[in-house]
Amino acid sequence: MMKLRILDMKEFLKAVNECTGPVYMVDSDGRKENINNEYGIQAKLQAEYQRNRKILSLCLEVPTPADYLNIVNYYVGDC
């Protein structure tokens, strides 16, 4: 699991939607929800991002190694 602080939601969602497998958002209670190409969930994340002054903290679980590296590469460039 990785904890991210999202500063560029558009590029984050682009990286997520390029993944071939699921990208799970993990809630504090341990519940997982796939956000890959789930546009309804992504719209809610974007709204929360806007409410939080364009910062959003997320915990993700990315089971596919290539997808994991894709998200890490996005995050390294975003910091």
C-alpha positions as CSV (number, residue, x, y, z in Angstrom):
1,M,0.0,0.0,0.0
2,M,1.2,3.5,-0.7
3,K,0.1,6.8,0.7
4,L,0.0,9.7,-1.7
5,R,-0.6,13.5,-1.5
6,I,-2.2,14.4,-4.8
7,L,-1.3,17.9,-6.0
8,D,-2.3,17.5,-9.7
9,M,-5.5,15.6,-9.9
10,K,-5.7,15.7,-13.7
11,E,-2.3,14.0,-14.1
12,F,-3.0,11.6,-11.3
13,L,-6.2,10.4,-12.9
14,K,-4.5,10.1,-16.2
15,A,-1.9,7.8,-14.7
16,V,-4.6,5.8,-12.9
17,N,-6.6,5.3,-16.1
18,E,-3.6,4.2,-18.0
19,C,-3.2,1.2,-15.7
20,T,-4.1,-2.2,-17.0
21,G,-5.4,-3.6,-13.7
22,P,-7.3,-2.3,-10.7
23,V,-6.1,0.6,-8.6
24,Y,-7.7,0.4,-5.2
25,M,-8.3,3.4,-3.0
26,V,-8.2,2.1,0.6
27,D,-10.4,3.8,3.2
28,S,-9.3,4.2,6.8
29,D,-11.6,1.2,7.7
30,G,-9.7,-1.0,5.2
31,R,-12.5,-1.0,2.6
32,K,-11.1,-1.0,-1.0
33,E,-12.7,0.6,-4.1
34,N,-11.3,0.3,-7.6
35,I,-10.9,3.8,-9.1
36,N,-9.4,2.8,-12.5
37,N,-11.7,4.1,-15.2
38,E,-14.5,4.6,-12.6
39,Y,-15.5,8.1,-13.6
40,G,-18.2,8.5,-11.0
41,I,-15.8,7.8,-8.2
42,Q,-13.2,10.0,-9.9
43,A,-15.6,12.9,-10.1
44,K,-16.2,12.6,-6.3
45,L,-12.4,12.6,-5.8
46,Q,-12.0,15.7,-8.0
47,A,-14.7,17.5,-6.0
48,E,-13.0,16.6,-2.7
49,Y,-9.7,17.8,-4.2
50,Q,-11.2,21.2,-5.0
51,R,-12.8,21.5,-1.5
52,N,-9.4,20.7,0.1
53,R,-7.6,23.6,-1.8
54,K,-6.2,21.3,-4.5
55,I,-4.6,18.8,-2.2
56,L,-5.9,15.2,-1.6
57,S,-4.4,12.5,0.5
58,L,-5.1,8.9,-0.6
59,C,-4.0,5.4,0.3
60,L,-3.7,3.2,-2.8
61,E,-3.1,-0.5,-3.3
62,V,-1.9,-1.4,-6.8
63,P,-1.5,-5.2,-7.3
64,T,-0.1,-5.2,-10.8
65,P,3.7,-4.4,-10.7
66,A,3.8,-2.4,-13.9
67,D,0.8,-0.3,-12.8
68,Y,2.4,0.3,-9.4
69,L,5.5,1.6,-11.2
70,N,3.3,3.8,-13.4
71,I,1.7,5.4,-10.3
72,V,5.1,5.8,-8.6
73,N,6.6,7.5,-11.7
74,Y,3.6,9.9,-11.8
75,Y,4.1,10.7,-8.1
76,V,7.9,11.3,-8.4
77,G,7.2,13.8,-11.1
78,D,4.4,15.5,-9.1
79,C,6.4,16.1,-6.0
